[in-house]
Amino acid sequence: MPEWISRFLGDTPGRTVVKLAIVSFVVGIIMSALNFTPWEVWEAIRDFALQLYDLGFEAIWRVARYFVWGAIVVVPIFLVLRIMRFGR
């Protein structure tokens, strides 16, 4: 077996498969006890990502608006000061 496979998996492929099988079985038991299905988990992740996406762009637009409002005040003052200094 190539060494890069073991390095990528963190162990030998056989032991990695056994570990994944055990963890998958335990997670399946827990999900069954909590009455979750993989589809419900996927939908929850998708909904969370969509809400985060919407929230993120709302925050970006809010920051952009503050930037523009500040620039409307700062840029003319900067230009006037530069013009006054340029004349000296």
Secondary structure, 3 states (H helix, E strand, C coil): CCHHHHHHHCCCHHHHHHHHHHHHHHHHHHHHHCCCCHHHHHHHHHHHHHHHHHHHHHHHHHHHHHHHHHHHHHHHHHHHHHHHHHCC
